[in-house]
Amino acid sequence: MHHRVGILGLGVWPREAYLPILAERNDVEIVTVAARSAATRRFAREILGSGVRVVDDFRDVFNDAEVDVVMLALPNRLHLEAL
């Protein structure tokens, strides 16, 4: 089974912990990333390529028909707000 993933947040922890693991998997494709800062959105485009949709509003990830799975990669204090 192939999973199309949307990621909420792309700070230090997801960059160092999640991205390397996801990159190793053949059954996962990152299709959308939500990040508040322009610098993080730029980083996402540079690292993940132009095929990944990069947005500034996390709700766009939930509303993206291309996304099968949402990965919550936000600081703990922001989890409730995102759901």
N, C-alpha and C positions, 0 to 999 in steps of 0.2 A: 504494500500500500504506500502511496506517495502522499506526503503531507505538505500542504502549502501553509507556511507560517507567517503570522504577523507578530511583530515584536513591539511591545510598549516599553520604551526607554532603551537607551543604548549608552549608558554610562560606563564607568571603569569595570564594574563587576561583569556585566554581560559581554563586554568586549573581550575580557580576559578569560572568562569561564564558559560562556554560552557559545559565542561565535566559533571558537575552535572546534568544539564538539559538533555543532551543527554542520560545519564545513566538512567534517569527516563522514557524515551520513549520506548515503545514496538515496534515501527515502524522504529527504527533507529539502524543501526549497523555501528560502526566505523571500516573500513576495512584497511585504509592506513593513515599514518601520515608522513608528511615531516617536518624535523627539521634540522637546520644547525649544531647545537652543539651536540657533542657526549653525553654530560650529559642529554640533552633534549631527545635524542633518547633512552637512557637508561631508563629515567623516563617513556617514552611512553610504552616501553616494560614491565616495572614493573607494571604499573598501568592498562594497557589495555590488557596485556597478549600476549602470543606467537602467537595467531591467527591473530594479527594485523600486517600488513606489515609496517615496519618503514624504511624510506628512507632519504637520505640527499639532494636530488635534487627535488625541488617542481614539476618539469616537469614530474617526474615519477608518481605523483598523477594524473595529467591530462591524462597520457597515460595508466593508469591502467584500464583495461576492467571491473574490479570488482566494480569500483566507479561509482555511479549514480549521486552523488551530491558532489561538492567541497565546503568546508567551508573555507573561507579566514579568518584566525585568526592571521594575521600578523600585525605589526605596520602599521599605515596608510601610512607612507612614502614608504613602500614596496609594496603596492597594485598594482601600475602600472607595476612594474617590474615583478610581478607574473602573470599578465594577458598578 
